[in-house]
Amino acid sequence: MSSSSSLPLHSAAAAAAHQKKATSGAAADCVSSVSFPRTVWGNGFLDKVDLSFQAKERYPNHEVLKEEVRKMFTNEVKSTGDEEAIIADKLRLVDAVQRLGIGYHFEPEIEKALEKVHDMGGDLFANIGDKGTDLYHAALRFRLLRQQGFPASQDGFRKLKNSEGRFKEWVSRDRQGLLSLYEAAHLAFNGEDILDEALNFATKNLKSSSVIHHNTNPNSFQKQIDFALRFPAWKCVPRSLARHSIDIYSEDSSQNLKLLTFAKMDFNIVQNLHQQELHEISGMNVGALEELPDRMRNTYRAVLDLYDEIEREIGKTRPTFPVDYAKDELKKLCGAYLVEIGWRAEGMVPTLEEYMINAYNSSGVPKTCTSNLIGMTPEIATREAFEWMTNESKLMKACSLIGRLQNDIFTHEYERKRNHPASAAECYMKQHGATEEEAVEFLWKEIHNAWKDIAQEYQKPTPMPVAVTDRILNLARSCNLFYEIGDGYTNSHLMKDQLTSLLFDPLPL
């Protein structure tokens, strides 16, 4: 995947040859019966939607508040040339807007604000001393600049260490600074050992702090720590981060009320939009499912009909070439599944390297991201964007690895019981004579390295506009949501509370 990773992730020629070899001995009857858990949703997507919802009628002040928030980006701290105070003010505002899920309204303002912070230069860690006076802002500045693609060096983090190479004692006591350091360290590039050490140090101390402070009722800051340990901001699905952050900010009377109120309104508006989309999907002809016979050719026909419908719909306003790209990626996905069927038919456990050649497509990531791009505006969903997305970009490879390996880590024991093709864990165990624990540890390291590749790909100049690359990043983030407490991708009851808070429960104003 990259110079830092030991696992290959697909090349067109290798995959084609591999597919031919792997499927040549597949049994004619290769369909196995699988018993999956029943959905917990029932007709929930049909019954709980307020189809009468009108944003302008429900929240007439929404646009007014949006402009009030926009003005916050131009209202600088009233100070006598105190640039550090101005920077701190900008950083806190950008962080709040992004955490609250409303950053998409203010992308030009965020870019301009962080560009100004970057251009001011200076030492990110100039004000850090033994009292830990400003570790919070130094780490926040590093994280926000790197997220936005501006250069930010890890070297300043050396100031947190003593002459023996250990982190100074005060760092572990500065809980706000430690949390900010933890969040920043998740944007490490490959080879940035200082950030790796910082992440391990911060994680250990925050977990220890969490145990101590849970002896009493946790306050809003402790809740923020607990959430970050499960879902660091860089790796968190934006809507999930927004839902949590709004709850936390609501408990803090010092937060800007206009900002919080706008975030709540906007969350409810977007939530209703998602509800209506789910209503349409849950309703595209449920009764017709009962008429489908068991054979796969009918399913194939249904899939083609779906793509034909999409093609007709987008053809009303723009060229239909995006559908061709989506169809091609679906073919590649099916081809990858055939490779796995061939392995199973032959009782074959491939090497991990062979497995990962096929994993690029079997992850479903290229197909999903390409289909996702179809719904974007023509200015974003250009032919160049589809060409880039379907030609094995480094970003797509990283996301595919994350999706494939996280799924394998959490599902390989269950899949073993239903005669499923070998997982990445089983491939590693057989190839290296390793235990399951050793295999899982290795796969997590590969996932960690893939996230570093993603962080590096977001540095300016990015390979594509962020509106395109975010389609991939957010899919990688969703893996953390699905698998944080087990195999939530397969077992919908594990995701019920999360999805209910995101899709069904509006925020009180």
C-alpha positions in Angstrom: 0.0 0.0 0.0 2.9 2.3 0.7 6.5 2.2 1.7 5.5 1.9 5.3 3.1 -1.0 4.9 4.0 -4.6 4.4 0.8 -5.5 2.7 0.0 -5.1 -1.0 -3.5 -3.8 -1.9 -4.3 -4.7 -5.4 -2.8 -4.2 -8.8 -4.9 -4.6 -11.9 -2.7 -7.2 -13.6 -2.1 -9.2 -10.4 -5.8 -9.2 -9.5 -6.9 -10.3 -12.9 -4.5 -13.3 -12.9 -5.3 -14.1 -9.3 -9.0 -14.1 -10.0 -8.6 -16.5 -13.0 -6.5 -18.9 -10.9 -8.7 -18.8 -7.8 -12.0 -19.3 -9.6 -10.9 -22.0 -12.0 -11.7 -24.8 -9.6 -14.7 -23.4 -7.9 -17.6 -25.8 -7.4 -20.6 -25.3 -9.5 -22.9 -25.0 -6.5 -21.1 -22.5 -4.3 -23.9 -20.9 -2.5 -24.1 -21.6 1.2 -27.0 -20.9 3.5 -26.3 -18.2 6.0 -28.3 -17.2 9.1 -27.9 -13.6 9.9 -29.5 -11.8 12.9 -32.9 -10.2 12.2 -33.0 -6.4 11.9 -34.1 -4.5 14.9 -35.6 -1.7 12.8 -38.7 -3.4 11.4 -40.6 -0.6 9.6 -38.9 2.1 11.7 -37.7 4.1 8.7 -41.2 4.3 7.4 -43.1 5.0 10.6 -41.0 7.7 12.4 -40.6 10.3 9.7 -42.2 13.8 9.9 -43.0 14.3 6.2 -44.6 17.7 7.0 -41.2 19.1 8.3 -40.3 22.4 6.7 -37.0 23.9 7.9 -38.0 27.5 7.3 -41.2 27.1 9.2 -39.8 25.0 12.1 -36.7 27.2 12.6 -37.2 30.6 11.1 -34.1 32.0 12.8 -31.8 29.3 11.3 -30.4 31.6 8.5 -30.1 34.6 10.9 -28.1 32.5 13.4 -25.9 31.2 10.6 -24.9 34.7 9.7 -24.3 35.5 13.3 -21.9 32.6 13.5 -20.2 33.7 10.3 -19.5 37.0 11.8 -17.6 35.3 14.7 -14.9 34.5 12.2 -14.2 38.2 11.6 -14.6 39.4 15.2 -11.1 39.1 16.5 -10.0 39.4 20.1 -9.8 43.0 21.3 -6.2 43.2 22.4 -3.2 45.3 22.0 -1.6 43.3 19.2 -1.6 40.1 21.1 -1.3 37.6 18.2 -1.3 34.6 20.4 -4.7 35.6 21.9 -6.0 36.1 18.4 -4.7 32.6 17.3 -6.2 31.0 20.4 -9.6 32.6 19.7 -9.6 31.4 16.1 -8.6 27.9 17.0 -11.3 27.5 19.6 -13.9 28.8 17.2 -12.8 26.5 14.4 -12.7 23.5 16.7 -16.2 24.2 18.1 -17.7 24.7 14.7 -16.3 21.5 13.3 -17.1 19.4 16.4 -20.7 20.7 16.4 -21.2 19.5 12.8 -21.7 22.9 11.2 -18.3 23.3 9.6 -19.7 22.6 6.2 -21.5 25.9 6.3 -18.3 27.9 6.8 -15.6 26.1 4.8 -14.2 29.4 3.2 -14.1 31.0 6.7 -12.4 28.0 8.2 -9.8 27.9 5.4 -9.1 31.6 5.7 -8.8 31.5 9.5 -6.4 28.6 9.5 -4.4 30.1 6.7 -3.9 33.2 8.8 -2.9 31.1 11.8 -0.4 29.3 9.6 1.0 32.5 8.1 1.5 34.0 11.5 4.2 31.3 11.9 6.0 31.2 15.2 6.8 28.3 17.5 3.7 26.2 18.2 5.2 25.3 21.6 6.7 28.6 22.5 4.5 29.1 25.6 4.9 25.6 27.0 6.7 25.3 30.3 6.8 23.2 33.4 3.4 24.4 34.4 1.8 23.2 31.2 0.4 26.6 30.6 -0.6 26.1 26.9 -0.2 22.5 25.8 -4.0 22.6 24.9 -3.6 25.4 22.4 -0.3 24.1 21.0 -1.7 20.6 20.3 -5.0 22.1 19.0 -3.1 24.3 16.6 -1.1 21.4 15.3 -4.2 19.2 14.8 -6.3 21.8 13.1 -3.5 22.9 10.7 -2.7 19.3 9.8 -6.4 18.4 9.3 -6.6 21.4 6.9 -3.5 20.3 5.0 -1.2 23.1 6.2 2.4 22.1 7.2 2.8 21.4 10.9 5.9 19.7 12.3 6.0 17.1 15.1 9.3 18.5 16.3 7.7 20.9 18.9 6.5 17.9 20.8 10.1 17.2 21.8 9.7 20.0 24.4 7.4 17.8 26.3 10.2 15.4 27.1 13.0 15.6 29.6 16.7 14.9 29.1 16.1 11.1 29.6 13.6 11.0 26.7 10.5 10.6 28.9 7.5 12.9 28.9 7.7 15.4 31.7 5.7 14.8 34.8 3.4 17.9 34.4 2.1 16.7 31.1 0.3 13.8 32.7 -1.4 16.2 35.1 -2.6 18.7 32.5 -5.8 16.8 31.6 -7.1 19.4 29.1 -3.6 19.6 27.4 -3.3 15.8 27.5 -6.6 15.3 25.7 -5.6 17.9 23.1 -2.3 16.1 22.7 -4.1 12.7 22.3 -6.3 14.1 19.6 -3.4 15.7 17.7 -1.3 12.5 17.8 -3.9 10.7 15.7 -2.8 12.7 12.7 0.7 11.3 12.7 2.4 10.5 9.4 4.4 7.3 8.9 7.8 7.6 10.6 6.7 10.3 13.1 7.9 8.4 16.2 7.4 11.3 18.6 3.7 11.4 17.8 3.4 7.6 18.2 5.0 7.9 21.6 2.7 10.9 22.5 -0.3 8.9 21.5 0.6 5.9 23.7 1.5 8.2 26.6 -1.7 10.3 26.3 -3.9 7.2 25.9 -2.4 5.5 29.0 -2.8 8.6 31.2 -6.3 9.5 30.0 -7.5 5.9 30.7 -6.0 6.1 34.1 -7.5 9.5 34.7 -10.9 8.1 33.5 -10.9 5.4 36.1 -10.1 7.8 38.9 -12.7 10.4 38.0 -15.4 7.8 37.5 -15.4 7.2 41.3 -17.7 10.3 41.3 -20.3 11.4 38.8 -18.4 12.3 35.6 -18.6 15.9 34.5 -18.9 17.1 30.9 -15.1 17.2 30.5 -14.8 13.6 31.7 -17.5 12.6 29.2 -15.5 14.3 26.5 -12.4 12.2 27.5 -14.4 9.0 27.5 -15.9 9.7 24.1 -12.5 10.6 22.6 -10.9 7.4 23.9 -13.5 5.5 21.8 -13.8 8.0 18.9 -10.9 10.5 18.4 -12.1 13.5 16.4 -10.0 12.7 13.3 -11.4 9.2 13.1 -15.0 9.9 14.1 -18.1 10.0 11.8 -18.9 13.8 11.7 -22.6 13.4 12.6 -21.8 11.2 15.6 -19.2 13.7 16.8 -21.7 16.5 16.4 -24.4 14.7 18.4 -22.0 14.0 21.2 -20.5 17.5 21.2 -23.9 19.2 21.2 -24.8 17.3 24.4 -21.4 18.2 26.0 -21.6 21.8 25.1 -25.2 22.0 26.4 -23.9 21.1 29.9 -21.4 23.9 29.8 -22.8 27.3 30.6 -19.7 29.1 29.3 -20.3 28.0 25.7 -21.6 30.5 23.1 -25.4 30.2 23.1 -25.9 31.4 19.6 -23.4 28.9 18.3 -25.0 26.0 20.2 -28.6 27.0 19.2 -27.6 27.1 15.6 -25.9 23.7 15.8 -29.0 22.2 17.4 -31.3 23.6 14.7 -29.0 22.5 11.9 -28.7 19.0 13.4 -32.4 18.6 13.4 -32.8 19.9 9.9 -30.1 17.5 8.5 -31.6 14.6 10.6 -35.0 15.1 9.0 -33.4 15.2 5.5 -31.8 11.8 6.3 -35.1 10.5 7.6 -36.9 11.4 4.4 -34.1 9.7 2.3 -34.4 6.6 4.4 -38.2 6.7 4.0 -37.8 6.7 0.3 -35.3 3.8 0.3 -37.4 1.8 2.8 -40.5 2.3 0.7 -38.1 1.8 -3.7 -41.1 -1.8 -3.3 -40.9 -4.0 -0.2 -43.7 -6.4 -1.4 -41.6 -7.3 -4.5 -39.0 -9.0 -2.3 -41.5 -11.8 -1.6 -41.7 -12.5 -5.3 -38.0 -13.0 -5.8 -36.9 -16.6 -6.4 -33.8 -18.0 -4.8 -31.5 -18.0 -7.8 -28.9 -15.2 -8.1 -29.8 -14.1 -11.6 -32.9 -12.4 -10.3 -30.9 -10.5 -7.8 -28.6 -9.5 -10.6 -31.5 -8.3 -12.6 -32.7 -6.2 -9.6 -29.3 -4.6 -9.3 -29.2 -3.7 -13.0 -32.7 -2.2 -12.7 -31.5 -0.1 -9.8 -28.6 1.3 -11.8 -31.0 1.9 -14.8 -33.3 3.9 -12.5 -30.3 6.0 -11.2 -29.2 6.6 -14.8 -32.6 7.8 -15.8 -32.8 10.1 -12.8 -29.5 11.8 -13.1 -29.9 11.9 -16.9 -32.6 14.5 -16.5 -30.1 17.2 -15.5 -26.6 16.0 -16.4 -24.4 13.4 -18.3 -24.8 9.8 -17.1 -21.1 8.7 -17.2 -20.9 8.4 -13.4 -23.2 5.3 -13.6 -20.8 3.6 -15.9 -18.0 4.0 -13.3 -20.2 2.7 -10.6 -21.2 -0.4 -12.6 -17.5 -1.1 -13.3 -16.7 -1.0 -9.6 -19.6 -3.3 -8.9 -18.2 -5.8 -11.4 -14.8 -5.7 -9.7 -16.5 -6.3 -6.3 -18.3 -9.4 -7.7 -15.1 -10.6 -9.2 -13.4 -10.3 -5.8 -16.2 -12.4 -4.3 -15.7 -15.0 -7.0 -12.0 -15.2 -6.0 -13.0 -15.9 -2.4 -15.5 -18.5 -3.6 -12.7 -20.2 -5.5 -10.5 -20.3 -2.4 -13.3 -21.8 -0.4 -14.2 -24.4 -3.0 -10.6 -25.6 -3.1 -10.2 -25.5 0.7 -7.4 -23.0 0.1 -6.0 -20.5 2.7 -4.0 -18.0 0.7 -0.9 -16.1 1.9 -1.7 -12.8 3.5 -0.1 -11.1 0.5 -2.4 -13.0 -1.9 -5.4 -12.2 0.3 -4.7 -8.5 0.3 -4.4 -8.3 -3.5 -8.0 -9.3 -3.6 -9.0 -7.3 -0.5 -8.9 -3.9 -2.3 -12.1 -4.8 -4.0 -13.6 -7.3 -1.6 -13.7 -4.6 1.0 -16.5 -2.9 -1.0 -14.9 0.5 -0.4 -14.1 1.4 -4.1 -17.7 0.4 -5.1 -19.3 2.3 -2.2 -17.2 5.5 -2.6 -17.8 5.6 -6.4 -21.5 5.1 -5.9 -21.5 7.8 -3.2 -19.9 10.3 -5.6 -22.8 9.9 -8.1 -25.0 11.9 -5.8 -22.7 14.9 -5.6 -23.1 18.0 -7.8 -21.7 17.9 -11.3 -19.0 20.5 -10.2 -17.7 17.9 -7.8 -18.6 14.6 -9.5 -16.4 15.3 -12.6 -15.0 12.7 -14.9 -11.5 13.5 -13.5 -12.8 12.7 -10.0 -14.2 9.4 -11.1 -11.0 8.5 -12.9 -9.0 9.3 -9.8 -11.4 7.4 -7.5 -11.3 4.2 -9.7 -7.6 4.1 -10.3 -6.3 2.8 -7.0 -5.4 6.0 -5.2 -3.3 5.8 -2.1 -6.3 7.2 -0.1 -8.6 4.6 -1.5 -6.1 1.8 -0.7 -5.8 3.0 2.9 -9.5 3.1 3.4 -10.0 -0.3 1.8 -7.4 -1.8 4.1 -9.1 -0.3 7.1 -12.5 -1.6 6.1 -11.3 -5.1 5.1 -9.1 -5.7 8.2 -11.5 -4.3 10.8 -14.2 -6.4 9.4 -12.0 -9.5 9.5 -10.8 -8.8 13.0 -14.4 -8.8 14.4 -16.0 -11.4 12.2 -13.5 -14.1 11.5 -14.6 -16.3 14.4 -18.3 -16.1 13.4 -17.5 -16.7 9.7 -15.4 -19.8 10.6 -18.6 -21.4 11.7 -20.4 -20.9 8.4 -17.8 -22.2 6.0 -16.7 -18.7 4.9 -13.5 -18.2 2.9 -10.4 -17.6 5.1 -10.1 -14.2 6.7 -6.9 -12.0 6.9 -6.4 -13.2 10.5 -6.5 -16.9 9.4 -4.2 -16.2 6.5 -1.6 -14.6 8.8 -1.9 -17.4 11.4 -1.3 -20.2 8.8 1.5 -18.4 6.9 3.5 -17.4 10.0 2.4 -20.1 12.5 1.0 -17.3 14.7 -1.6 -17.3 17.4 -4.9 -15.5 16.9 -3.7 -12.8 19.3 -0.5 -12.2 17.3 -2.5 -12.1 14.1 -4.9 -9.5 15.4 -2.1 -7.4 16.8 -0.4 -7.4 13.4 -3.6 -6.4 11.6 -4.3 -3.5 14.1 -0.8 -2.2 13.3 -1.6 -2.2 9.6 -4.8 -0.3 10.3 -2.9 2.2 12.3 -0.4 2.7 9.5 -3.2 3.1 7.0 -4.7 6.0 9.0 -1.2 7.6 8.8 -1.4 7.4 5.0 -4.8 9.0 5.1 -3.5 11.9 7.2 -0.6 12.4 4.8 -2.9 12.4 1.8 -4.8 15.3 3.3 -1.8 17.6 3.1 -1.9 20.4 0.5 -1.9 20.1 -2.4 -4.6 17.3 -2.0 -5.0 14.9 -4.9 -8.6 16.0 -5.3 -11.0 18.6 -3.8 -11.9 17.8 -0.2 -15.5 17.3 -1.2 -14.3 14.2 -3.1 -11.7 12.9 -0.7 -14.1 13.2 2.2 -16.3 10.5 0.6 -13.4 8.1 1.3 -12.4 9.5 4.7 -15.9 9.3 6.1 -16.2 5.7 5.0 -13.0 4.9 6.9 -14.4 6.7 9.9 -17.6 4.7 9.7 -15.6 1.5 10.3 -14.8 2.8 13.8 -18.5 3.3 14.4 -19.5 -0.1 13.2 -16.9 -2.1 15.0 -16.2 -0.1 18.2 -18.3 -2.5 20.3 -18.2 -5.6 18.1 -19.6 -6.5 14.7 -22.2 -3.7 14.4 -22.1 -4.0 10.7 -23.8 -7.4 10.9 -25.6 -7.2 14.2 -27.9 -4.2 14.0 -28.8 -4.3 17.7 -25.3 -3.2 18.6 -25.8 0.0 16.6 -29.4 0.7 17.7 -28.6 3.4 20.3 -26.1 5.2 18.1 -28.3 5.3 15.0 -31.4 6.2 17.0 -29.6 9.3 18.4 -28.5 10.2 14.9 -31.5 9.5 12.8 -34.6 9.5 15.1 -34.2 11.6 18.2 -34.3 15.3 17.5 -32.5 17.7 19.8 -34.6 19.8 22.2 -34.1 23.6 21.8 
